[in-house]
Amino acid sequence: VDSGRFPDLPALAASLRGAEGGGVRLVSCVDPAVRAEPGDAVHDGGRDEDAFVRDPLGGPVRGLGLAGESVYPDFTDPRVRKWWGGLYSERLARGFAGFCHEMNDPVSLAVVGDPTLPRSAGHCLESRGGDHREAHNVYALAMARAGFEGLRGLRPHERPFLLSRSGWAGLQRYGGTWTDQASAGWEGLRDALAQVIGLGLCGVPYCGADVGGPAGAPRPSPELYLRWFQLAAYLPLFRTFAVPGSGRLEPWEFGPEVLGHARAALRERERLLPYFATLARLAHRSGAPYVRPLWWAAPKDRALRECEDAFLLGDALLVAPVLGREVVVAREGASEVGYPVRVRGAGA
């Protein structure tokens, strides 16, 4: 944390959260790549715990993370998960309330080859032993487990808030995810909805899509940004997201007309928060996703199976977002941006 810009982050976090705890809560991004620098507290602690993935010669695997040359914890080892879970206490002490696991595929920014760990890298794999070919797909899942179990131990009376960019079957036990789709533009908007529906059907109900498209994509037009915003307002995870160099993506950056429609979408989401809480409880108890394909209500209806531009939010709302510019706004004097997504009660 930049102590110059944030000299008392815990006090700032407490002020944002408010006395009743109903305000803004801070989320910290956490990357599994540990800077390979003696003297760094996490590096030295992991070295003492023998926590890092090893190469065939027995040394720690070196990769390139956002912080430079890095080593990687072996989350497939229960002992390492316990050590890593304890590290979240430092973030909690600074006032953070939630966590977002990034670059946890895991990512090594290699110049050539796969941007991940070598296939020969050795893992514990719950004491069975094996290499990265077997561990790769469960690496992020095991990291999410480490974070979740650590937070449960550190703050047993609070539900952990955890997002994970990557995961595997069972991720829903520890947190949610987002689509992080590769495509941008109008095609990306349609892909995002399909991926959220697919994740829900695969057992991961808490997910969403970044408003505006994937990180690093070209800045969306005002119209496209608004359509992203309106769709995301009816998804479980709703967030705007930007990276350095991509420009600001807050709704007021796109002009007063977009801001007005965004405000309407935000107000509608706020009104629906009790409904989202009900859907969360239902997902916990039954596995039913928040966002469902139309055929969920009538599995034998072929026409519903082929509909890809609308969805059910729970069993009471039908949402039909605008997913393309070809949609005509049939109202005299309407602007190019048009009007919000159509939402109807399922019984209407």
PyMOL commands that set and color helices and strands:
alter all, ss='L'
color gray80, all
select helices_A, chain A and resi 9-17+41-48+78-86+88-93+132-154+171-173+185-201+222-232+251-254+256-271+273-286+294-296+302-305
alter helices_A, ss='H'
color red, helices_A
select strands_A, chain A and resi 26-30+34-35+63-65+68-71+96-101+122-123+130-131+161-164+177-178+207-211+237-240+291-292+311-313+317-320+342-345
alter strands_A, ss='S'
color yellow, strands_A
deselect
rebuild
show_as cartoon
